[in-house]
């Protein structure tokens, strides 16, 4: 009986600790090389504006976008957001035919704040780190200096 009194609390403690370390869900992209990332002003959730404002094709910029998207962590619960600022289209290189374009909505955070991504056909939101927001801000501002960030 004494053993059971010691084992039960240890098992409960292990379960509680295990729940704290469950993997977080992040966004995903195709396992293909990204050819270009296009950004346009958003027309609202569910719509994709194909009037491109900025395009990124260089490896450094594509690496930043890929890291920002694939490291963005899903926010649990219902989130109430304003209309997205931007639409992001991720196009891939392929020798085997056409690949789908990832269509995302994007809210660019202020300096040292999180930014938000959302798949166009889903209502789950994903947050970047503040450091990633700073890299995205610098990248977008370098291509579109007239934009008030």
Helices and strands as residue ranges (DSSP letters): H 2-20, E 34-41, E 54-56, H 59-70, E 73-74, E 86-92, E 102-107, E 116-119, E 126-127, H 130-143
